[in-house]
Amino acid sequence: MSHPPKLRLGVNVDHIATLRNARGGRIPDPVRAALLAIEAGADGITAHLREDRRHIRDDDMARLKAAISKPLNFEMAATEEMVRIALATRPHACCLVPERREELTTEGGLDVVGQHNALAPAIARLGEAGIRVSLFIAADPAQIEMAARLRAPVIEIHTGGWCDAITEGHADKAAAEWERIVAGARLARSAGLEVHAGHGLDYATAERIAALPEIVELNIGYFMMGEALFVGLAETVRAMRAAMDRGRARLGTAA
Ligand code: PXP
C-alpha cells in the first residue's frame, strides 16, 4: 500500500488525575499533561469521566475542552447523566464504554447486541449534536455487525485480552486473540466503520497493531503514564509515536 492511512495516537490522561486525587488537591494537573502530550506529538486526548469520578472530574472535562487544540475524546457510560454532560461539553468524540463501579478498569467491551435498545438513543443524540460516537467492543463479529446496524460511525476494539495474554505468557491465547483482532478490524472496515483500538497497549503491542491498515487510531493511557514517571511524558509520547511508525512501516505484513 503506497499511502497508508495515518495512525493517530490518542493519549489518555486519566491516571494523571488518579495521582492528583490521591492527595485530593490540584496537582498533577491532567490538563498540563494533555498540553505536554500534544506538544510532543499526540493527535488527541482521551479522558474517561466515570460515574464514581475516581480520576477525571467534571471540571477536568470542561478545562480539557477549553485548553486543548486537538480533538477531545470523552469516554463515558451511555447513561442519561453522561449524555447530558457530553452534550454540554461538546467534545470532538464520545467513546461509549461499559462501566461497573467495582471494576479496576474497563474490563470488557460493550454488549451492543444485548443493549442495542438502550444504546440507540444515546448514539443518536450524540450524533445529532455533531459528536463522533465510537463503541468500545470486543472484536466479535456479532458485536461489530450490531455496531454497524446502530449506525455508530466508529468502533474501538478492546485489546485488553490480547495484551493480558501476552503479559501472562499465554502464547496460544495471545495468538487466538490476535487473530480475532485482525479479523474483527477487517470485518468492521468492510461494514463501513472507522476502526480504533485500545486498552493495555505498550510499545511492543502498539507497534504490532500499527501494522493493521484498517486501524486508524490507538488510545493509550496506563502504560504511558507509568513510563512517564521514569522518562518523562514528552519522551514517552515520542517513543510511542516511533513504535507506531515502525509498525505502520510494516503495514500489510502483519501475520
Ligand atoms: N480505550 C478505552 C475505551 C478505555 O476504556 C481505556 C482505559 O480507560 C483505554 C483505551 C486506555 O487503556 P489503557 O489505560 O490500558 O492504555
Residues whose N, C-alpha, C, O or C-beta is under 5 A from the ligand:
A	BS01	PXP	N12 H48 V97 T106 F136 G198 H199 G200 L201 N219 I220 G221 Y222 F223
